[in-house]
Amino acid sequence: MRTILLFLIALGALIGLANAVEVGAQGILRCRYGVKDGKLRNGHHLWAHVRMMEEDTLSADDELHHATWTNKDESTDINFTLYSGQVDDGFLDTDVEIYLKIEHNCVKDVGFSLPYRE
């Protein structure tokens, strides 16, 4: 009986590995508020915190990767790339649903700008 149980556990682990995939996201965040001559207003440095998430049906969503980018000049664009490790959506769920959560400071000029804090 133990042999059968161990075999079933090992088989379940192999099936889970066979369904595992790696995913990635790449994009450009472009800020158009306060732009003059292709640059943001003086002293405004664009930042963005991007989280790549995987939606789960039966449990809380998984964060696959996250990163923060900050421009050192008044550039209007941030290029980002995120990659996950091996992703397995879990038991009884065969789809991997990916979405991004993006926090940023591309806002209208309100007289101040807060730095990103994690």
Wavefront OBJ file of the C-alpha trace (Angstrom):
o trace
v 0.000 0.000 0.000
v 2.838 2.409 0.844
v 4.466 1.689 -2.501
v 1.272 2.587 -4.358
v 0.867 5.772 -2.304
v 4.478 6.849 -2.960
v 4.011 6.110 -6.662
v 0.874 8.278 -6.797
v 2.632 11.140 -4.998
v 5.585 10.935 -7.412
v 3.233 10.782 -10.402
v 1.366 13.859 -9.161
v 4.654 15.742 -8.806
v 5.673 14.819 -12.361
v 2.320 15.880 -13.785
v 2.703 19.234 -12.020
v 6.170 19.718 -13.517
v 4.948 18.813 -16.986
v 2.398 21.650 -16.853
v 4.893 24.243 -15.602
v 5.735 27.133 -17.934
v 7.822 30.291 -17.835
v 6.205 33.618 -18.697
v 7.413 37.153 -19.235
v 6.184 40.665 -19.855
v 7.836 43.509 -21.701
v 6.550 47.004 -22.268
v 7.001 50.750 -22.303
v 5.303 53.091 -19.853
v 4.930 56.510 -21.423
v 3.980 59.587 -19.386
v 2.388 62.520 -21.205
v 1.519 64.822 -18.275
v 3.571 68.002 -18.045
v 5.639 67.215 -21.141
v 7.467 70.102 -22.785
v 10.041 69.593 -25.548
v 9.863 65.816 -25.056
v 10.797 65.972 -21.361
v 8.822 65.939 -18.125
v 8.642 69.101 -16.033
v 11.914 70.130 -14.409
v 12.834 67.955 -11.439
v 10.159 65.312 -12.088
v 11.672 61.828 -12.319
v 9.320 59.108 -13.532
v 9.225 55.859 -11.527
v 7.147 52.719 -11.875
v 6.739 49.591 -9.772
v 5.482 46.669 -11.880
v 4.231 43.355 -10.497
v 3.572 40.349 -12.721
v 0.735 38.348 -11.166
v -0.844 34.966 -11.866
v -4.561 34.681 -11.164
v -5.657 31.665 -9.126
v -9.185 30.317 -8.885
v -9.058 28.619 -5.492
v -6.400 30.630 -3.637
v -4.803 34.062 -3.494
v -3.113 35.273 -6.684
v 0.624 34.636 -6.981
v 3.235 37.341 -7.515
v 5.646 35.937 -10.091
v 8.108 38.828 -10.289
v 8.292 42.515 -9.436
v 10.716 45.346 -10.022
v 10.990 49.123 -9.713
v 12.437 51.461 -12.325
v 13.317 55.128 -11.768
v 14.485 57.537 -14.456
v 17.484 59.633 -13.495
v 16.486 62.410 -15.895
v 13.197 63.944 -17.038
v 12.645 61.221 -19.667
v 8.996 60.394 -20.423
v 9.423 56.626 -20.954
v 10.301 53.591 -18.848
v 11.107 50.295 -20.563
v 10.444 47.237 -18.421
v 10.976 43.496 -18.692
v 9.866 40.864 -16.190
v 10.364 37.096 -16.264
v 8.986 34.408 -13.999
v 10.508 31.166 -12.914
v 8.579 27.937 -13.419
v 4.832 28.577 -13.020
v 2.319 25.818 -12.357
v -1.246 27.036 -11.983
v -2.122 24.418 -9.404
v -4.498 21.566 -8.875
v -7.638 21.473 -11.070
v -6.657 24.682 -12.895
v -5.075 24.250 -16.320
v -4.869 27.904 -17.412
v -2.126 30.371 -16.511
v -3.751 33.829 -16.369
v -1.160 36.609 -16.195
v -1.811 40.270 -15.410
v 0.276 43.284 -14.395
v -0.185 45.645 -11.455
v 1.509 48.967 -12.141
v 2.106 51.789 -9.654
v 3.626 54.994 -11.041
v 3.970 58.728 -10.508
v 2.798 59.901 -13.918
v 0.260 62.447 -12.700
v -0.726 66.006 -13.384
v 1.484 68.587 -11.694
v 0.109 69.093 -8.189
v 3.171 70.894 -6.861
v 4.957 67.901 -5.316
v 6.087 64.369 -6.136
v 6.503 61.550 -3.641
v 9.278 58.999 -4.165
v 8.267 55.359 -4.473
v 8.495 53.468 -1.167
v 8.123 49.720 -0.884
l 1 2 3 4 5 6 7 8 9 10 11 12 13 14 15 16 17 18 19 20 21 22 23 24 25 26 27 28 29 30 31 32 33 34 35 36 37 38 39 40 41 42 43 44 45 46 47 48 49 50 51 52 53 54 55 56 57 58 59 60 61 62 63 64 65 66 67 68 69 70 71 72 73 74 75 76 77 78 79 80 81 82 83 84 85 86 87 88 89 90 91 92 93 94 95 96 97 98 99 100 101 102 103 104 105 106 107 108 109 110 111 112 113 114 115 116 117 118
